[in-house]
Amino acid sequence: MSYAPMEDVIRESQSIYKIVIIASRRAQEISQGSPVLVEVGKEKPSTIALKEIAAGKVSFKLKAEGGKKKSAASGKAK
């Protein structure tokens, strides 16, 4: 079993709550067929998403929708 280095993931965002939301949304994208942005073996989408965040390959932005703020994760190729 492979683990994403949490120290690297936390450096990308100071809020663990943001990381959880971003990783879960990115994992959903990966499981729906979105291309993987880091080299991985047979790993779960959640682990891949955390590795992408640690590598700085995933960005997010807050968007207002109906007066409420939501976060949207998206992979970006570098």
HUSUL-V728172 format. One record per pair of residues at least 4 apart in sequence whose C-alpha atoms are under 6 Angstrom apart, sorted by the first residue. I is the first residue (numbers start at 1). J is the second residue. D is the distance in Angstrom with one decimal. If there is no record, write none. Layout:
i->I j->J d->D
i->I j->J d->D
This chain:
i->4 j->50 d->5.9
i->4 j->51 d->5.3
i->8 j->54 d->5.0
i->9 j->53 d->5.9
i->9 j->54 d->4.3
i->10 j->14 d->5.9
i->19 j->23 d->5.8
i->22 j->73 d->5.3
i->23 j->27 d->5.9
i->23 j->49 d->5.3
i->23 j->50 d->5.9
i->26 j->49 d->5.7
i->27 j->45 d->4.8
i->27 j->46 d->5.0
i->27 j->49 d->5.4
i->29 j->34 d->5.4
i->30 j->34 d->4.6
i->52 j->57 d->5.2
i->53 j->57 d->5.9
i->53 j->58 d->5.3
i->57 j->76 d->5.7
i->58 j->74 d->5.8
i->58 j->75 d->4.4
i->58 j->76 d->5.7
i->59 j->74 d->5.7
i->60 j->72 d->5.5
i->60 j->73 d->4.5
i->61 j->71 d->5.8
i->61 j->72 d->5.7
i->62 j->70 d->5.5
i->62 j->71 d->4.5
i->63 j->69 d->5.5
i->63 j->70 d->5.4
i->64 j->68 d->5.4
i->64 j->69 d->4.4
